[in-house]
């Protein structure tokens, strides 16, 4: 296999793992209250 192909494959896997990590963080119950609070900020006077 070509070195460039391996680097592209590794970069793709790392980007996907980062994406999945962000999804897990965003949808964790631990952050739900903070995000709900932030969602209400534009509606406050």
mmCIF file as gemmi writes it, N, C-alpha and C atoms, coordinates in Angstrom:
data_model
loop_
_atom_site.group_PDB
_atom_site.id
_atom_site.type_symbol
_atom_site.label_atom_id
_atom_site.label_alt_id
_atom_site.label_comp_id
_atom_site.label_asym_id
_atom_site.label_entity_id
_atom_site.label_seq_id
_atom_site.pdbx_PDB_ins_code
_atom_site.Cartn_x
_atom_site.Cartn_y
_atom_site.Cartn_z
_atom_site.occupancy
_atom_site.B_iso_or_equiv
_atom_site.pdbx_formal_charge
_atom_site.auth_seq_id
_atom_site.auth_asym_id
_atom_site.pdbx_PDB_model_num
ATOM 1 N N . UNK Axp A 1 ? 0.837 -1.185 0 1 0 ? 1 A 1
ATOM 2 C CA . UNK Axp A 1 ? 0 0 0 1 0 ? 1 A 1
ATOM 3 C C . UNK Axp A 1 ? 0.883 1.25 0 1 0 ? 1 A 1
ATOM 4 N N . UNK Axp A 2 ? 0.383 2.247 -0.627 1 0 ? 2 A 1
ATOM 5 C CA . UNK Axp A 2 ? 1.093 3.519 -0.723 1 0 ? 2 A 1
ATOM 6 C C . UNK Axp A 2 ? 1.053 4.247 0.625 1 0 ? 2 A 1
ATOM 7 N N . UNK Axp A 3 ? 2.124 4.947 0.959 1 0 ? 3 A 1
ATOM 8 C CA . UNK Axp A 3 ? 2.209 5.68 2.221 1 0 ? 3 A 1
ATOM 9 C C . UNK Axp A 3 ? 1.131 6.757 2.305 1 0 ? 3 A 1
ATOM 10 N N . UNK Axp A 4 ? 0.886 7.428 1.2 1 0 ? 4 A 1
ATOM 11 C CA . UNK Axp A 4 ? -0.135 8.482 1.191 1 0 ? 4 A 1
ATOM 12 C C . UNK Axp A 4 ? -1.529 7.904 1.459 1 0 ? 4 A 1
ATOM 13 N N . UNK Axp A 5 ? -1.79 6.745 0.925 1 0 ? 5 A 1
ATOM 14 C CA . UNK Axp A 5 ? -3.077 6.082 1.147 1 0 ? 5 A 1
ATOM 15 C C . UNK Axp A 5 ? -3.25 5.73 2.622 1 0 ? 5 A 1
ATOM 16 N N . UNK Axp A 6 ? -2.188 5.242 3.242 1 0 ? 6 A 1
ATOM 17 C CA . UNK Axp A 6 ? -2.241 4.9 4.66 1 0 ? 6 A 1
ATOM 18 C C . UNK Axp A 6 ? -2.492 6.158 5.488 1 0 ? 6 A 1
ATOM 19 N N . UNK Axp A 7 ? -1.813 7.248 5.171 1 0 ? 7 A 1
ATOM 20 C CA . UNK Axp A 7 ? -2.015 8.5 5.904 1 0 ? 7 A 1
ATOM 21 C C . UNK Axp A 7 ? -3.438 9.018 5.748 1 0 ? 7 A 1
ATOM 22 N N . UNK Axp A 8 ? -3.981 8.913 4.557 1 0 ? 8 A 1
ATOM 23 C CA . UNK Axp A 8 ? -5.363 9.335 4.336 1 0 ? 8 A 1
ATOM 24 C C . UNK Axp A 8 ? -6.334 8.47 5.125 1 0 ? 8 A 1
ATOM 25 N N . UNK Axp A 9 ? -6.066 7.169 5.161 1 0 ? 9 A 1
ATOM 26 C CA . UNK Axp A 9 ? -6.929 6.259 5.916 1 0 ? 9 A 1
ATOM 27 C C . UNK Axp A 9 ? -6.875 6.574 7.408 1 0 ? 9 A 1
ATOM 28 N N . UNK Axp A 10 ? -5.69 6.816 7.924 1 0 ? 10 A 1
ATOM 29 C CA . UNK Axp A 10 ? -5.53 7.148 9.34 1 0 ? 10 A 1
ATOM 30 C C . UNK Axp A 10 ? -6.241 8.469 9.646 1 0 ? 10 A 1
ATOM 31 N N . UNK Axp A 11 ? -6.098 9.459 8.775 1 0 ? 11 A 1
ATOM 32 C CA . UNK Axp A 11 ? -6.753 10.748 8.981 1 0 ? 11 A 1
ATOM 33 C C . UNK Axp A 11 ? -8.272 10.585 8.971 1 0 ? 11 A 1
ATOM 34 N N . UNK Axp A 12 ? -8.789 9.756 8.099 1 0 ? 12 A 1
ATOM 35 C CA . UNK Axp A 12 ? -10.226 9.511 8.03 1 0 ? 12 A 1
ATOM 36 C C . UNK Axp A 12 ? -10.736 8.862 9.312 1 0 ? 12 A 1
ATOM 37 N N . UNK Axp A 13 ? -10.022 7.871 9.794 1 0 ? 13 A 1
ATOM 38 C CA . UNK Axp A 13 ? -10.418 7.186 11.027 1 0 ? 13 A 1
ATOM 39 C C . UNK Axp A 13 ? -10.353 8.146 12.212 1 0 ? 13 A 1
ATOM 40 N N . UNK Axp A 14 ? -9.317 8.979 12.29 1 0 ? 14 A 1
ATOM 41 C CA . UNK Axp A 14 ? -9.197 9.946 13.376 1 0 ? 14 A 1
ATOM 42 C C . UNK Axp A 14 ? -10.321 10.982 13.331 1 0 ? 14 A 1
ATOM 43 N N . UNK Axp A 15 ? -10.656 11.449 12.154 1 0 ? 15 A 1
ATOM 44 C CA . UNK Axp A 15 ? -11.756 12.412 12.018 1 0 ? 15 A 1
ATOM 45 C C . UNK Axp A 15 ? -13.088 11.782 12.426 1 0 ? 15 A 1
ATOM 46 N N . UNK Axp A 16 ? -13.305 10.549 12.035 1 0 ? 16 A 1
ATOM 47 C CA . UNK Axp A 16 ? -14.542 9.864 12.408 1 0 ? 16 A 1
ATOM 48 C C . UNK Axp A 16 ? -14.603 9.653 13.916 1 0 ? 16 A 1
ATOM 49 N N . UNK Axp A 17 ? -13.489 9.257 14.519 1 0 ? 17 A 1
ATOM 50 C CA . UNK Axp A 17 ? -13.455 9.056 15.97 1 0 ? 17 A 1
ATOM 51 C C . UNK Axp A 17 ? -13.714 10.379 16.698 1 0 ? 17 A 1
ATOM 52 N N . UNK Axp A 18 ? -13.176 11.47 16.179 1 0 ? 18 A 1
ATOM 53 C CA . UNK Axp A 18 ? -13.429 12.785 16.77 1 0 ? 18 A 1
ATOM 54 C C . UNK Axp A 18 ? -14.904 13.137 16.662 1 0 ? 18 A 1
ATOM 55 N N . UNK Axp A 19 ? -15.498 12.889 15.515 1 0 ? 19 A 1
ATOM 56 C CA . UNK Axp A 19 ? -16.916 13.15 15.302 1 0 ? 19 A 1
ATOM 57 C C . UNK Axp A 19 ? -17.778 12.35 16.283 1 0 ? 19 A 1
ATOM 58 N N . UNK Axp A 20 ? -17.482 11.083 16.445 1 0 ? 20 A 1
ATOM 59 C CA . UNK Axp A 20 ? -18.24 10.241 17.374 1 0 ? 20 A 1
ATOM 60 C C . UNK Axp A 20 ? -18.047 10.736 18.803 1 0 ? 20 A 1
ATOM 61 N N . UNK Axp A 21 ? -16.835 11.151 19.143 1 0 ? 21 A 1
ATOM 62 C CA . UNK Axp A 21 ? -16.579 11.691 20.478 1 0 ? 21 A 1
ATOM 63 C C . UNK Axp A 21 ? -17.39 12.942 20.749 1 0 ? 21 A 1
ATOM 64 N N . UNK Axp A 22 ? -17.488 13.817 19.764 1 0 ? 22 A 1
ATOM 65 C CA . UNK Axp A 22 ? -18.293 15.034 19.921 1 0 ? 22 A 1
ATOM 66 C C . UNK Axp A 22 ? -19.772 14.684 20.078 1 0 ? 22 A 1
ATOM 67 N N . UNK Axp A 23 ? -20.25 13.719 19.328 1 0 ? 23 A 1
ATOM 68 C CA . UNK Axp A 23 ? -21.645 13.288 19.47 1 0 ? 23 A 1
ATOM 69 C C . UNK Axp A 23 ? -21.922 12.742 20.866 1 0 ? 23 A 1
ATOM 70 N N . UNK Axp A 24 ? -21.025 11.906 21.361 1 0 ? 24 A 1
ATOM 71 C CA . UNK Axp A 24 ? -21.204 11.336 22.697 1 0 ? 24 A 1
ATOM 72 C C . UNK Axp A 24 ? -21.209 12.451 23.737 1 0 ? 24 A 1
ATOM 73 N N . UNK Axp A 25 ? -20.298 13.404 23.607 1 0 ? 25 A 1
ATOM 74 C CA . UNK Axp A 25 ? -20.233 14.524 24.546 1 0 ? 25 A 1
ATOM 75 C C . UNK Axp A 25 ? -21.506 15.367 24.485 1 0 ? 25 A 1
ATOM 76 N N . UNK Axp A 26 ? -21.971 15.668 23.278 1 0 ? 26 A 1
ATOM 77 C CA . UNK Axp A 26 ? -23.126 16.543 23.108 1 0 ? 26 A 1
ATOM 78 C C . UNK Axp A 26 ? -24.416 15.909 23.622 1 0 ? 26 A 1
ATOM 79 N N . UNK Axp A 27 ? -24.547 14.61 23.511 1 0 ? 27 A 1
ATOM 80 C CA . UNK Axp A 27 ? -25.782 13.952 23.917 1 0 ? 27 A 1
ATOM 81 C C . UNK Axp A 27 ? -25.698 13.285 25.281 1 0 ? 27 A 1
ATOM 82 N N . UNK Axp A 28 ? -24.618 13.514 26.015 1 0 ? 28 A 1
ATOM 83 C CA . UNK Axp A 28 ? -24.522 12.916 27.349 1 0 ? 28 A 1
ATOM 84 C C . UNK Axp A 28 ? -25.481 13.62 28.3 1 0 ? 28 A 1
ATOM 85 N N . UNK Axp A 29 ? -26.022 12.886 29.22 1 0 ? 29 A 1
ATOM 86 C CA . UNK Axp A 29 ? -26.984 13.432 30.181 1 0 ? 29 A 1
ATOM 87 C C . UNK Axp A 29 ? -26.326 14.471 31.081 1 0 ? 29 A 1
ATOM 88 N N . UNK Axp A 30 ? -25.046 14.347 31.268 1 0 ? 30 A 1
ATOM 89 C CA . UNK Axp A 30 ? -24.318 15.27 32.139 1 0 ? 30 A 1
ATOM 90 C C . UNK Axp A 30 ? -24.374 16.698 31.62 1 0 ? 30 A 1
ATOM 91 N N . UNK Axp A 31 ? -24.439 16.875 30.301 1 0 ? 31 A 1
ATOM 92 C CA . UNK Axp A 31 ? -24.456 18.205 29.7 1 0 ? 31 A 1
ATOM 93 C C . UNK Axp A 31 ? -25.859 18.719 29.393 1 0 ? 31 A 1
ATOM 94 N N . UNK Axp A 32 ? -26.869 17.906 29.575 1 0 ? 32 A 1
ATOM 95 C CA . UNK Axp A 32 ? -28.225 18.273 29.166 1 0 ? 32 A 1
ATOM 96 C C . UNK Axp A 32 ? -28.716 19.539 29.879 1 0 ? 32 A 1
ATOM 97 N N . UNK Axp A 33 ? -28.485 19.635 31.17 1 0 ? 33 A 1
ATOM 98 C CA . UNK Axp A 33 ? -28.968 20.796 31.914 1 0 ? 33 A 1
ATOM 99 C C . UNK Axp A 33 ? -28.276 22.074 31.436 1 0 ? 33 A 1
ATOM 100 N N . UNK Axp A 34 ? -26.994 22 31.224 1 0 ? 34 A 1
ATOM 101 C CA . UNK Axp A 34 ? -26.249 23.174 30.77 1 0 ? 34 A 1
ATOM 102 C C . UNK Axp A 34 ? -26.702 23.619 29.38 1 0 ? 34 A 1
ATOM 103 N N . UNK Axp A 35 ? -26.942 22.664 28.491 1 0 ? 35 A 1
ATOM 104 C CA . UNK Axp A 35 ? -27.384 23.011 27.146 1 0 ? 35 A 1
ATOM 105 C C . UNK Axp A 35 ? -28.802 23.568 27.159 1 0 ? 35 A 1
ATOM 106 N N . UNK Axp A 36 ? -29.647 23.028 28.02 1 0 ? 36 A 1
ATOM 107 C CA . UNK Axp A 36 ? -31.021 23.538 28.123 1 0 ? 36 A 1
ATOM 108 C C . UNK Axp A 36 ? -31.003 24.986 28.631 1 0 ? 36 A 1
ATOM 109 N N . UNK Axp A 37 ? -30.148 25.243 29.59 1 0 ? 37 A 1
ATOM 110 C CA . UNK Axp A 37 ? -29.992 26.605 30.107 1 0 ? 37 A 1
ATOM 111 C C . UNK Axp A 37 ? -29.503 27.555 29.003 1 0 ? 37 A 1
ATOM 112 N N . UNK Axp A 38 ? -28.554 27.123 28.221 1 0 ? 38 A 1
ATOM 113 C CA . UNK Axp A 38 ? -28.032 27.939 27.134 1 0 ? 38 A 1
ATOM 114 C C . UNK Axp A 38 ? -29.079 28.158 26.053 1 0 ? 38 A 1
ATOM 115 N N . UNK Axp A 39 ? -29.939 27.181 25.833 1 0 ? 39 A 1
ATOM 116 C CA . UNK Axp A 39 ? -30.973 27.314 24.819 1 0 ? 39 A 1
ATOM 117 C C . UNK Axp A 39 ? -32.002 28.373 25.189 1 0 ? 39 A 1
ATOM 118 N N . UNK Axp A 40 ? -32.174 28.614 26.476 1 0 ? 40 A 1
ATOM 119 C CA . UNK Axp A 40 ? -33.157 29.603 26.929 1 0 ? 40 A 1
ATOM 120 C C . UNK Axp A 40 ? -32.614 31.025 26.946 1 0 ? 40 A 1
ATOM 121 N N . UNK Axp A 41 ? -31.323 31.223 26.781 1 0 ? 41 A 1
ATOM 122 C CA . UNK Axp A 41 ? -30.73 32.559 26.844 1 0 ? 41 A 1
ATOM 123 C C . UNK Axp A 41 ? -31.335 33.554 25.842 1 0 ? 41 A 1
ATOM 124 N N . UNK Axp A 42 ? -31.566 33.19 24.593 1 0 ? 42 A 1
ATOM 125 C CA . UNK Axp A 42 ? -32.133 34.158 23.663 1 0 ? 42 A 1
ATOM 126 C C . UNK Axp A 42 ? -33.561 34.581 24.014 1 0 ? 42 A 1
ATOM 127 N N . UNK Axp A 43 ? -34.248 33.782 24.808 1 0 ? 43 A 1
ATOM 128 C CA . UNK Axp A 43 ? -35.645 34.073 25.143 1 0 ? 43 A 1
ATOM 129 C C . UNK Axp A 43 ? -35.793 34.944 26.377 1 0 ? 43 A 1
ATOM 130 N N . UNK Axp A 44 ? -34.706 35.137 27.092 1 0 ? 44 A 1
ATOM 131 C CA . UNK Axp A 44 ? -34.744 35.936 28.322 1 0 ? 44 A 1
ATOM 132 C C . UNK Axp A 44 ? -34.628 37.417 27.976 1 0 ? 44 A 1
ATOM 133 N N . UNK Axp A 45 ? -35.205 38.252 28.801 1 0 ? 45 A 1
ATOM 134 C CA . UNK Axp A 45 ? -35.133 39.705 28.576 1 0 ? 45 A 1
ATOM 135 C C . UNK Axp A 45 ? -33.798 40.263 28.991 1 0 ? 45 A 1
